[in-house]
């Protein structure tokens, strides 16, 4: 988590985004937003800081387009009027940096600098490029220094948040595995039932085409019964 006087930023790197990644990002954005304390007679909703969830997605593409970043916020999908709230989700897909890594550093956008930095930080062949980026983008160096300025309560929140994310991510994986097992079981059950029905219909004298229309089984399977 990165903090300033006006905003809270949760930055995560995900090497293998989950199928439920969109909802996961929304959940943790909301959790960071409501973790702010606005109790007290001198505080109100205007004292809430702008909150950003930045997801750095590595190894594979997540969205089908060619855009390096996506910026999500609340808006009316019918009129495209923005709510103007204080939460935002930003995604950066590192695998989409290949077309921009060889651009001159001074021509890269702020987001491209960060994306290339994360993607090629440990690439020996790009060490010169990374050094250029660090010299160009002061914010990258400042982000590292920020790690030493957290209060104990903020460190406690980050520790608790990390544990919760690990627990929920594991739970998500297990739940999806169980659901897939149930789906597979239902598919196998339907297949067995279709075979039994096809056998009965064949015994009763139904034509192969009629059995195929009812059960959906391949004609080859029906003729072998």
C-alpha positions in Angstrom: 0.0 0.0 0.0 1.2 3.5 -0.9 -0.2 6.5 1.0 -0.2 10.2 0.7 -2.1 13.1 2.2 -4.8 12.8 -0.5 -4.9 9.2 -1.6 -4.5 5.5 -0.7 -3.1 3.1 -3.3 -2.9 -0.6 -3.1 -0.5 -2.1 -5.6 -0.5 -5.8 -6.4 1.3 -8.0 -8.8 -0.6 -11.1 -10.0 1.3 -13.6 -12.1 -1.7 -15.8 -12.8 -4.9 -13.7 -12.6 -7.9 -15.7 -11.4 -11.1 -16.2 -13.2 -12.7 -14.1 -10.5 -10.1 -11.4 -10.7 -12.5 -8.6 -11.5 -14.7 -9.2 -8.4 -11.6 -9.8 -6.3 -10.2 -6.3 -7.3 -13.5 -4.7 -6.6 -13.7 -6.3 -3.1 -10.2 -5.2 -2.0 -10.7 -1.7 -3.4 -13.9 -1.4 -1.3 -12.1 -2.8 1.7 -9.3 -0.3 1.5 -11.7 2.5 1.0 -13.9 1.7 4.1 -10.8 1.0 6.3 -10.5 4.8 6.7 -11.6 6.3 10.0 -14.0 9.2 9.6 -15.5 8.9 13.0 -15.5 12.1 15.1 -17.3 15.4 15.2 -14.7 17.1 13.0 -14.9 14.5 10.1 -17.3 13.7 7.4 -17.4 11.8 4.1 -15.4 14.6 2.4 -12.4 13.5 4.5 -12.2 10.2 2.8 -9.1 9.9 0.6 -9.2 8.9 -3.0 -8.5 5.1 -3.2 -6.8 3.2 -6.0 -6.4 -0.5 -6.5 -3.6 -1.0 -9.1 -3.3 -4.6 -10.4 -0.1 -5.4 -12.3 -1.1 -8.5 -14.3 1.9 -10.6 -15.5 2.5 -13.6 -17.6 -0.7 -13.6 -19.6 -3.2 -11.2 -21.1 -6.4 -10.6 -19.1 -8.5 -8.3 -21.4 -8.8 -9.2 -25.1 -7.8 -5.8 -26.5 -4.3 -4.4 -27.0 -4.5 -1.7 -24.4 -1.7 -1.7 -21.8 -3.9 -0.3 -19.1 -7.6 0.0 -18.1 -9.1 2.5 -15.7 -12.3 1.5 -14.0 -14.6 3.8 -12.0 -18.3 4.0 -11.2 -20.4 5.4 -14.0 -23.9 5.1 -15.5 -23.6 2.6 -18.4 -26.6 4.1 -20.2 -25.6 7.8 -20.1 -21.9 7.4 -19.4 -22.2 9.9 -16.6 -19.5 9.4 -14.0 -20.5 9.2 -10.3 -17.4 11.2 -9.5 -16.5 9.0 -6.5 -13.2 8.4 -4.9 -12.4 4.8 -5.8 -10.8 3.5 -8.9 -9.3 0.2 -10.2 -6.4 0.4 -12.6 -5.0 -2.7 -14.4 -1.6 -2.9 -16.2 -0.9 -6.0 -18.3 2.9 -6.4 -18.5 2.8 -8.9 -21.4 1.6 -6.0 -23.5 4.8 -4.0 -23.0 6.7 -5.7 -25.8 5.8 -3.2 -28.4 6.9 -0.2 -26.2 10.0 -1.4 -24.4 12.3 -0.2 -27.2 10.7 3.3 -27.3 13.0 6.1 -26.2 12.4 6.6 -22.4 11.6 10.3 -22.9 8.7 9.3 -25.3 7.1 6.8 -22.8 4.1 7.8 -20.9 4.0 7.6 -17.1 2.2 4.3 -17.2 4.5 2.8 -19.8 7.6 3.7 -17.7 6.2 1.8 -14.7 5.0 -1.1 -16.8 8.4 -1.6 -18.5 10.2 -1.1 -15.2 8.2 -4.0 -13.6 8.4 -6.3 -16.6 12.1 -5.9 -17.3 13.5 -5.2 -13.9 15.5 -8.4 -13.7 16.3 -8.7 -17.4 20.1 -8.2 -17.7 19.7 -7.2 -21.4 17.4 -4.3 -20.4 19.5 -3.1 -17.4 20.4 0.1 -19.3 16.8 0.8 -20.1 15.8 0.3 -16.4 18.5 2.7 -15.3 17.2 5.3 -17.7 13.7 4.8 -16.4 14.8 5.2 -12.8 16.6 8.5 -13.7 13.6 9.7 -15.7 10.8 8.7 -13.3 11.4 10.0 -9.8 8.2 8.4 -8.6 9.7 4.9 -9.0 12.5 5.7 -6.6 10.1 7.6 -4.2 7.8 4.6 -4.1 10.6 2.5 -2.6 11.4 5.1 0.0 7.7 5.3 0.9 7.9 1.8 2.3 9.7 3.1 5.4 7.2 5.8 6.3 4.2 3.7 7.4 2.7 3.9 10.8 2.3 0.8 12.9 -1.5 0.8 12.3 -0.9 0.9 8.6 1.6 -1.9 8.8 -0.9 -3.9 10.8 -3.6 -3.3 8.2 -1.3 -4.4 5.4 -0.3 -7.6 7.3 -4.0 -8.3 8.0 -4.9 -7.6 4.4 -2.2 -9.8 3.1 -3.4 -12.7 5.2 -7.0 -12.2 4.2 -6.1 -12.0 0.5 -4.1 -15.3 0.8 -7.0 -17.0 2.6 -9.6 -15.7 0.2 -7.5 -16.5 -2.9 -7.0 -20.1 -1.6 -10.7 -20.4 -0.8 -11.5 -19.1 -4.3 -9.3 -21.8 -5.9 -10.7 -24.6 -3.8 -14.3 -23.5 -4.5 -13.7 -23.3 -8.2 -12.1 -26.8 -8.1 -15.2 -28.2 -6.2 -17.6 -26.5 -8.7 -15.7 -27.9 -11.6 -15.8 -31.4 -10.1 -19.6 -31.1 -9.6 -20.0 -29.9 -13.2 -18.0 -32.8 -14.4 -20.0 -35.2 -12.3 -23.3 -33.7 -13.8 -21.9 -34.1 -17.3 -20.9 -37.7 -16.6 -24.4 -38.3 -15.1 -26.2 -36.9 -18.1 -24.0 -38.9 -20.4 -24.8 -42.2 -18.6 -28.5 -41.3 -18.5 -28.5 -40.5 -22.3 -26.8 -43.9 -23.0 -29.4 -45.7 -20.9 -32.3 -43.9 -22.6 -30.8 -44.5 -26.1 -30.5 -48.3 -25.2 -34.1 -48.4 -24.1 -35.3 -46.5 -27.2 -33.3 -48.8 -29.5 -34.9 -51.8 -27.8 -38.3 -50.3 -28.4 -37.6 -49.9 -32.1 -37.0 -46.2 -32.5 -35.0 -45.1 -35.5 -31.3 -44.1 -35.0 -32.1 -40.5 -36.1 -35.0 -40.3 -33.6 -32.7 -41.5 -30.8 -30.1 -39.0 -31.8 -32.6 -36.2 -31.8 -33.8 -37.0 -28.2 -30.4 -37.9 -26.5 -28.0 -35.8 -28.5 -25.6 -38.7 -28.7 -23.5 -39.2 -31.8 -25.0 -41.6 -34.4 -21.8 -43.7 -34.2 -22.4 -44.2 -30.4 -26.0 -45.2 -30.9 -25.3 -47.8 -33.6 -22.7 -49.4 -31.3 -25.3 -50.0 -28.5 
